[in-house]
Amino acid sequence: MSNLGTEQRDLKLSAWNIKRLSIMAIFIALSAVGALIKIPSPVGTIGMDSAPGFFSALAFGGPTGAIVIAFGHLLTSAVVGFPMTIPVHLYIAFQMALWALCYRWVNEKLGLIPAIIVGIILNGVVSSFAMYPLMGMGGVIGLMPFLVIGAALNVIISAIAYKAIKGSRLI
């Protein structure tokens, strides 16, 4: 009988329980839909796929948001055939996961408005400069306006959605 109590406690403490996996699956599916909504850009992989990941980071925790946003980027890249090669897109997915963690952290420490600003700067400006070794400064400057617009749309949509349901029983 005591073994049953231990199993139930382990299930409740598990970070990867059914509820969390279901939430991630739902938001990854939303990222897939967002991946089909493209922002015209030189690379073709900027879309509305990261809003569900940024929202998940705020609502359900940094690791959940990081997983959702990384899969979202990979789905967007897959839709257009991984134009910058699979290893580069894995690197970008890792960056996006890191940005989701930072977004969540800044929201917890400083509030939603600073988190929005940091999210846009990281996803728009810093991600552009991270492409410098591959594209050079001309590529960075050419890519940055599109990334900043995409980042702003995704981050602001996630913040509005989070603000709308914050404090409800939904999250």
N, C-alpha and C positions, 0 to 999 in steps of 0.2 A: 504494500500500500504506500509506503514512503517513497518508493521508486516512482509511482505515478505523480506524486506531488513535485518531485524534482523535475520530471519531464515537463509538467505544466509551467513551472517557474522558468525553465530554460526556454520554452517557447515564448513566454512573455518577454524575456530579456533579449531574445534573439534580434539582432539588428536587421536581419533579412527574412522577416516573417512574411506570410502570405499577403497581408495588407500592404506592406511596403512594396513588395514585388508587383502587386496589382496596380498601385498608384504609379509606379515607374512605367509599367506597360501602357497604361492609359496616356500618360504624358509623352512617352516615346511615340505613341500613335498620333498624338496631336502634333508632335514635331515632324512626323512623316507628312502630315497634311500641310504644315507650314513649309516643308521642303519644296513643295510644288509651287509655292508663291515666291517667285524670284524678284529680286531687285536687280535691274539691269546693271551689269558691271563687266569689267574686262575679263574676270575669271569665271563668272557664271555660277559661283557657288554661294553667293550671298543671297539669303532668303529669310523667310519668317520662321525658321526652324528653332531658333534659340529662345523665343519668348516662353514656351512651356518649360524649358530647362531653368531659365532665370526665375520663373514663378515657382517651380518646384524647390529651388534652393531657398527661397524665402519662406514658403509655406511648409515644407516637409523636411528641411534640413539640407545642409551643404552637400553631403555625399549623394543624396538622392538627386539633387539638382545637377551635380557634376556628371552623374551617369546619364541622366536624361539629355543634357546639353551635348555631351560627347556623341551619343548615338544620333542626336539630331543633326549634328554637323556631318557625320558619316553618311546619313541618309540623303542629305542635300547633295553631297559630293557624288554619291552613287547615282542619283538621278541624272547628273550631267556627265557621268563616266569618269570620275576622278581625274579632272584635267591637270592637276599638279602632281600626279602619282599617289598611290595609296600610302606610302610612308610619309609624304608631306601632309596628307590629310589626317593621318593618325596623329602627327605632331600638332596640327591645328586643333584636333578634337581634344588632345591633352590640354592645350592652352585654354580652350573654351571651358573645360572642366575646372581648371584653376580659376578662371574669371568668375565662374558661378560660386565657387567657395569664397572668393574675395567679396563678391556682391553680398552674400549672406553675412559675412563677418562685419563688413562696414555697416550694414543695416542694423545689426545687433549693437554695435558700439556707438554709432553716430546718428543713425536714423535713415529713413527711406530716401530723402532728397540727396544726401551725400552718397548713398549707395548708388543711386541713379547716375550721378555724375561720374563716380568711379567706374561703374559698369560700362558706360559709354566710352570713357577714356581708355580703359583696358581693352575692350573689344574692338573699338574703332582705331585708336591711335597706336597703342602698343602692339596690337596684332599686325598692323601695317608694317611697323618697323621690324617685327619678327621675320618678315618676308625679305628683308634686305639682302641676306646672303644668296637668295634665289633669284631675286628680281632687280637688285640694285636700287639706287635712290630714285631713279625714274619710275620704276615699278611701285615703290612705296608711295610716292607722291600721286601717281595715277590711281592707285587702289584706295588710298585713304578716304577721299570724300564718299565713296560708295560704302566702305566699311563703317564710317561714322554714321551715315544715314541709316544703314541696316541696324547697327547697334542701337541707335537712338530709338528706332521704331520698336525693336524687340524688347529693350529694357523698359521703355515707358509703358508698353502694353502689359508687361509682366507686373510692373509696379501698380498700375491702375487696377488690374485684376486682383492683386494681393490686397490692396487697400479696400477694395469693394467687399471682400469676404473675410477680412481679418476680424477676428473676434466672434465669428459665427461658428456653428458646430461643424461646418464643412471641413475645416482644417484644424 
